[in-house]
């Protein structure tokens, strides 16, 4: 038996086509009902490739700017795949892109936090060395958590 949507061979007992995701009972019903359901567009278009590209970009250089959209779009598309609105063949690219978006976002936020803390430390060192250690600078530096700057409060 073959899937009438894409022509992939189907084994006995399969519920869905592994390639296009069409229901096997639809494939067994006959060509007229299958062609009507295929032409009507049984699935929404998936955005797996776009989500994967956004996730890769977030991991490589843009962090949260492309990671958050990949994360949100991936979660929405995975929900639609589970509901049967998007073809199951989009699941792998969508999941990989979403995970890369999450990792890229977390790493990007960590890098931004490290840069900010480093800049504040340099500002504190420069102002204390130059002798222009004002009350505002002292207030900013003392408001930082002691865990972030353990050597500053000794």
For each residue, the residues with C-beta under 8 A, 3 or more apart:
1: 9 10 12 27 28
2: 7 8 9 10 27
3: 6 7 8 9 10 17 19 20 22 24 27
4: 7 22 27 31 34 35 38
5: 17 20 22 27 34 38
6: 3 17 19 20 22
7: 2 3 4
8: 2 3 17 18 19 20
9: 1 2 3
10: 1 2 3 14 17 24 27
11: 14
12: 1
13:
14: 10 11 17 18 24
15: 23 24 25
16: 21 22 23 24 88
17: 3 5 6 8 10 14 20 21 22 24 27
18: 8 14
19: 3 6 8 89
20: 3 5 6 8 17 87 89
21: 16 17 43 87 88 89
22: 3 4 5 6 16 17 26 27 34 37 38 42
23: 15 16 26 27
24: 3 10 14 15 16 17 27 28
25: 15 28 29
26: 22 23 29 33 34 37
27: 1 2 3 4 5 10 17 22 23 24 34
28: 1 24 25
29: 25 26 33 34
30: 33 34
31: 4 34 35
32: 35 36
33: 26 29 30 36 37
34: 4 5 22 26 27 29 30 31 37 38
35: 4 31 32 38 39
36: 32 33 39 40
37: 22 26 33 34 40 42
38: 4 5 22 34 35 41 42
39: 35 36
40: 36 37
41: 38 44
42: 22 37 38
43: 21 46 85 86 87
44: 41 80 85 86
45: 86
46: 43 77 81 86 87 89 90 93 94
47: 50 51 73 77 90 94
48: 51 52 77 90 91 92 93 94 97
49: 52 53 93
50: 47 53 54 73 97
51: 47 48 54 55 70 73 74 77 93 94 97 98 101
52: 48 49 55 56 93 94 96 97 100
53: 49 50 56 57 97
54: 50 51 57 58 66 67 69 70 73 97 101
55: 51 52 58 59 66 67 70 74 96 97 98 99 100 101 104
56: 52 53 59 60 97 100
57: 53 54 60 61 62 66 104
58: 54 55 62 63 64 65 66 67 70 100 101 103 104 105 108
59: 55 56 67 100 103 104 107
60: 56 57 104
61: 57
62: 57 58 65 66 67 104 108
63: 58 66 67 104 105 107 108 109 111 112
64: 58 67 68 104 105 108 109
65: 58 62 68 108
66: 54 55 57 58 62 63 69 70 101 104
67: 54 55 58 59 62 63 64 70 71 100 101 102 103 104 105 108
68: 64 65 71 72 101 105
69: 54 66 72 73 101
70: 51 54 55 58 66 67 73 74 97 98 100 101 104
71: 67 68 74 75 98 101 102 105
72: 68 69 75 76
73: 47 50 51 54 69 70 76 77 98
74: 51 55 70 71 77 78 94 95 97 98 101
75: 71 72 78 79 98
76: 72 73 79 80
77: 46 47 48 51 73 74 80 81 86 90 94
78: 74 75 81 82 91 94 95 98
79: 75 76 82 83
80: 44 76 77 83 85 86
81: 46 77 78 84 85 86 87 88 90 91 94
82: 78 79
83: 79 80
84: 81
85: 43 44 80 81
86: 43 44 45 46 77 80 81 90
87: 20 21 43 46 81 90
88: 16 21 81 91
89: 19 20 21 46 92
90: 46 47 48 77 81 86 87 93 94
91: 48 78 81 88 94 95
92: 48 89 95 96
93: 46 48 49 51 52 90 96 97
94: 46 47 48 51 52 74 77 78 81 90 91 97 98
95: 74 78 91 92 98 99
96: 52 55 92 93 99 100
97: 48 50 51 52 53 54 55 56 70 74 93 94 100 101
98: 51 55 70 71 73 74 75 78 94 95 101 102
99: 55 95 96 102 103
100: 52 55 56 58 59 67 70 96 97 103 104
101: 51 54 55 58 66 67 68 69 70 71 74 97 98 104 105
102: 67 71 98 99 105 106
103: 58 59 67 99 100 106 107
104: 55 57 58 59 60 62 63 64 66 67 70 100 101 107 108
105: 58 63 64 67 68 71 101 102 108 109
106: 102 103 109 110
107: 59 63 103 104 110 111
108: 58 62 63 64 65 67 104 105 111 112
109: 63 64 105 106 112 113
110: 106 107 113 114
111: 63 107 108 114 115
112: 63 108 109 115 116
113: 109 110 116 117
114: 110 111 117 118
115: 111 112 118 119
116: 112 113 119 120
117: 113 114 120 121 144 148 149
118: 114 115 121 122
119: 115 116 122 123
120: 116 117 123 124 140 141 144
121: 117 118 124 125 149 152
122: 118 119 125 126
123: 119 120 126 127 137
124: 120 121 127 128 137 141 152
125: 121 122 128 129
126: 122 123 129 130
127: 123 124 130 132 133 134 137
128: 124 125 131 133
129: 125 126
130: 126 127 133
131: 128
132: 127
133: 127 128 130 137 138
134: 127 137 138
135: 138 139
136: 139 140
137: 123 124 127 133 134 140 141
138: 133 134 135 141 142
139: 135 136 142 143
140: 120 136 137 143 144
141: 120 124 137 138 144 149 152
142: 138 139
143: 139 140
144: 117 120 140 141 148 149 152
145: 148 149
146: 149 150 152 153
147: 150
148: 117 144 145
149: 117 121 141 144 145 146 152 153
150: 146 147 153 154
151: 154
152: 121 124 141 144 146 149
153: 146 149 150
154: 150 151
